[in-house]
């Protein structure tokens, strides 16, 4: 949620949000108009309070002079003014509520380095590493490899639940577990405290990290209990710090969590949703940091390097993109996406987003740190990243490592898997 300090420079806010293809003119204009109304009411309220204090003093003088009738008239006037002041308070509250309703509709401001663009085609490639493997002409996409080696059963998932809920079995299930344990172990080495969070959250948690209001209808909602299945472990983990004041000397806080993730993926159709490319339930290891505002962009770079190290250890060709304004999330100030190349499909697959939200989530969460100099609470910065999401990593691993003998497992995973080939 944007801090209302932005009203000091409305044109700048409107200009910055245009990078996200968001026209903020009407909302910002309405907020400023509401605050102008509030300022006028504030002046009237102060005048009323001053008049009431003056009349109250006069009542005492009139009583001492024996002018009871005039004193009673003055008392009646103070009662009338008190009622007016109560109404002012109600009007203030109504204005604040309207401002808040408008405020939460505004996306986060993009960082100055974010470029103008409409969508994914306009993202900037900032790094690319690894050789794209050359596969034989009869190379299979991962969904056919999954069937050939009986490691992922998509049809059984349809029977049990529906499309987008695959069943992993045998070495497929072991590969999933190996990747999860590998990612958690690497995060632990990097100083992240592991969390095992709930898979459902309440409305306050969804609002705190910006998933609610759910304008796109992507969250699964258990309506009777008003709970939401998490789309990412970012939601419960970041909400650990909701309504908390931390000490600046203890920053940054670093957490990692494995969880199943649930997304309706409404509106996703076509060839790019085949197999593991787009699921309703998938596994992911998340990293989250709560950082000092002066160091949050250093933290972002460290998180990007951590994700990069994971992809390199898996021996996958990858590229890093800095997202343009039109492809960024509602809450992000700056996002880097990681994509790996899936050789049989001949396409890049997104496997991670690493983002700095600056104080946007913290403002919703009321997450603050106590400044060591002033001792005053200030909004912290929040960051998170996928480290990593499993489905497309598995898709690329299966496709890129297929051989006539079977699917080779990257060396770094062998200790976690207990085997070096799927055959």
N, C-alpha and C positions, 0 to 999 in steps of 0.2 A: 504494500500500500504506500503510495507516494506521501511523503511528508508535506504538510500544507504550507511549508515555507516556499514551495514553488510559486505561490500566488504573488511573491515579490517580483517575479519576472515571467508573467504568463506567456509572452511571445516565444521565449526560449523553450518552454515546456511544449507548446504546440508544435514548434519547429522540430524538436527532438522526436516527438511521438509520430511525426510524419514519416520518420525512418521506418517505423513499424507499420506503416500504412494505416495508421489510426488517426482519425480526425478528432482532435480533442477540443476544438474551438467552442462547441456548444457547452460541453461539460465544464470546461474551465471558466467560460463566461458566466454560467449559472452559479458556480461556486463563488466567484467574485461578487456577483450581484447579491447573493445571499449574505455574504459578509458585509457588504455595504448596508444592507437592511439591518444586520445585527449591530453595526456600529452606530447607526441612527437610534436604534432602540436603546443601546447602551447609554448614549447621551441623555435620552429622555428618562431612563431609569435613574441615572445619577442625579439629574435635576429633581426628580420626584423624591429621592432619598434626602437630598439637601433641604427640600421644602418641608418634608416631614420632620426632620430634626429641628428645623427652625420653629415650626408650629409647636412641637412638643415642648420646646423651651418656653414658648409664649404661654402655653397652658399653665405652667407652674407659676408664672408671674401673675396671670389673670386670677388664679385661685388665691394667691396671697393678697391680691387687691380686693378680693371679695366679689369679683365679677364672674359669678358662677355661670350665668347664661352665656356670656361670651366664651367662657372656657369650654362649655359643653359643645358649642358650635365648632370650636377649634378641634375638640376631640373627634367630633363626627368627621371633620375634614381629614384628620390623620388616619381614621379607619378607611376612608375612601381611597386615600393614597396607598395604604398597605395593600388593598385589593388590587390596585393598579400595578404595584410592584410584583405581586404574585403572578399577575398576567404576563408581565415582562419576562419573568423566569420561565413560564410556560412557552412563551414565544421563542426565547433563547434556545430552549431544549428542542423545539420543533425545527428551528433553523439548523442546529447542530446535527440532528438526525437526517435532514435533507442533504446537508453537506457530506455526511458520512456515506450516504447511499450513492452520491455522485463520485466521491473520492475512490471508492472501491471498484469503480468501473474503469479507472485509468490504469493502463499498463505501466510497468516499470520503464524508466527512461533508459534508452540504450547508451552504452559507453561511447565516448567520442570516436573510438577506433572502429565502431560498427559502420559498415558501408550501407548505402541505399540499395534496395533490391526488393523484388516482388516475392521471390520464393527460392527454392533449393537451387535452381539453375544459376542464381546470382551469388551463391556462396563463394568465398575465396579460399583456394587451396593454399595452405601455408606450409605444408610439409608432405613429402611422399617418400616412403622407404620400402624396400623389399622387391624382389623380382617376381613378376606374375608367372606362375608355373605354366608350362606348356603341357597340356594333357593330350592323350591320344584321341583320335576322332570318335571312338566309341565311348568316351567318358560319360559318366552318368551324373545327373543332378542328385542332390542329397536325398530327395524323397525316394528316388529309385534305389539308391544305395541303402537307405534305411530298410526298405523292403527286402532287398537282396540278402542282407546280413541279419535281418529280423531284430533290429535294434530300436526302431521307433515304429509304432503302429498307429497310423493316423485314422484308419477306419475304426479301430477299437475305441479310440477317443470319441469318435462321432457317436458310436453306440452308447458309451457310458455317459456322455455329456452333450457333445455337439462339436461342430467344426471349430478348430482352433484350440482344442484341448487334447494334444497328443499323449499317447502312453509310451514311456521309455521302458525298455526291457533289456535284460541281460547286460551286455557290454555297453549298450546305449545308456542304461541307467547308471552304470558304473562310471561312464565318461562324464555324465552330468555331475555326479557326486565328486569326481576328481577335480573338475573345473571349479566347483564351488569351494572345495577345500584349498585348492591352489590359490584362488583369488583372496580368500580370507587370510591365508598364511602370509601372502605378500603384503596385504594391508597391515597385518599385525607387525611385520618386520618394519614397516614404514611408520609405526607409532600410533596406529589407529586402535582404539578400544572397541572390541567386538560387542555388539548388541544383538540380542534375539528379540525382535519387536513383535507386537500383535499384528495379525494380518487384516484386522478391521479397525477402523478409527471412527471417532465421533465427528459431529459436524464442525466443532470448534477446531479440531486438528486439521480437517480438510480445508477450512477457511484460512488457517494460519499459514499454510504453505502455498496457498493460491489455487488449489484444485477446485475449491468451491467459491462462489457459485459455479456449477459445472455446465457452462454454456453449451459445450459440444456433446453433452450426454455420454461421456466416455467412462464414467465410473459405475461400477455395480453397486446398487443401493439396496440394502436390506431394510425395507420400508417399515416393518412392524417395530423394529428396535431402533430405527433411524441411524444405522451404522453403515459405513462404506468399506467395501473391499479395497485394499490399498493398491494404487497403480504403481507404486514404487516404495521401497523402504525409506526413502527420503522423508515421507510424510510423518510416520511415527517417530523416526529418529530425530528429526529437526524439532518436533513438538516436545521432545524431552525438555527443551529449554524455553517452552512457552511460559510467560509470566514469571521469568527468572531474571534476577540481576546477578551477573557473574563479576568476578574481580578481574580487572585488566591484566594483572600479573599472571593469571592462569590461562590467558588466551595464547594460542588457539586451542579449542576443544576439537578432538579428532575422533570420529566414530565410524565404524564400518558395520554393515549388517547384510546377511543373506536373507532373502525372502522370496516367496512366490509373489508374482505381480499379476494383477487382474485389470484388463482393459477391454472395453466393449469394442473398440476399433470401429465405431460406427462410420459408415461411408467408405470403408476400404474394400475395393473390388479389383479384379483383374489379375494378370499373371504374376504380379509382384507379391501376391498373398499366398502363393503355393508353398506347401511344406512348412518349414520353420520360419519363413520370411516374415510372417505377421500372425501372431497368436493372441488368443484371449487370456491364456494363462501361461506364464513363463517364469523362469528363475533368473535372479539377478543378484549380484553383490554390489552394494552401494557404498560410497564413501561420502562423508559429510564433515564439513568443518565450520566452526563458529570462530570468526576471526576479527581482529582489530581493524577498523576501517582504513587505517594507514598502511596496513600490510595485506589487505585482502587480494590485491592483484598479484603480489608475490606468491600468495597461497594458491591462487588459481594456476599460476605457471607450475608450481610444484605438483599440483594434482594432475595437470596435463602430462607432466613427465612420468608420473606414477602409472597412468593408464598406458602411455606409450611403452613403458618397460614391459608391461604385461603382454601387449600385442607382439612385441619383438621376441619375447621368450617363447611365444607360441609359434613363432616362425611364419607369421602371416604377413603378406604384403598389405600395407595400410596407407591411408592418407588422413591428414588432419585438416579440417575446414573451419574457418571462422565464419559464423553464420551472419548473413546480411539481416537487416532490420525486418524484412518481410517474412523471414523464416524462423524468427526467434519466438520463444514462448512469451506469454503474458507477463511472467514474473522476472525474466532474466534481463540483466544489464549487458552481459557478454557471454557468449556460448561458443565452445569449440566442440565440433562433432568428430568422432573417429569412424572411419569406414574401412572395412577389410574387403579384399577382392575375392569373390566367389567364382572360381575358375570355370566350372561347368556351366554356370548360368551366365558367365561373362558380364558380371555386374558388381558394382560396389554396394555393400550392405552396411548400414549404420549399426554400430555396436556400442557406442557410448556417446553421451553428451556430458560435458563438464562446464558448469556454469557458475558465475558470480551473480548473486541477486542483490548485492550491496545491502542496503537497509530495508529493502522492499518487504521481504518476508518478516524481518525483525520488527517492523512497525506493526504488522498484523499480529505477530506473536507476543508483542510487548517484551521482546528479548533485548536486554540492555546489559552493558558493562559499566562498572563504576570507575570513572576516570581517576587515575592515581594522583593527579595534581589538584583538580577542582573537587574531587570526591562526588561529583554529580553524575547520575546515571545518563549514559549516552546509548544510542542504538548501535548494536553490533552489526557485523556483516555475516551473511550466511552463504555457503557454497556447497555444491554437491556434484557428484559425478558417478556414472556407471563404471564399475571396475570389476567385472564387466557384465553385460547382459549376455546370457548363454545362447539363445536359439540361433542367432546368425553367426556367432562364433563357431558353434557346432556345425552349421551348414557349410561354412568355409573350410573348417578342418576336414570334414568328410570328403568334400569335393576336391580340395587341393592336394590331399594326401592319398588319393586312391591309386593303387597299383594293381597289376595282374594278380599279385599274391594276397591283396587285401588292403585295408586302410591303415596306414602307418600312424602311430601316435607320436606327437612331438616329445622329444627327450625329457623336457621339463615336467611333463605330465605322467611319465611312466611310473615314478615312485608313488603317485597318487592313484593311478589306475590299477597297477599290478599286472599290466600286460602292455606289450609294445605294438600290437597289431590287432585289428578287428578282421576276422576271416571266418 
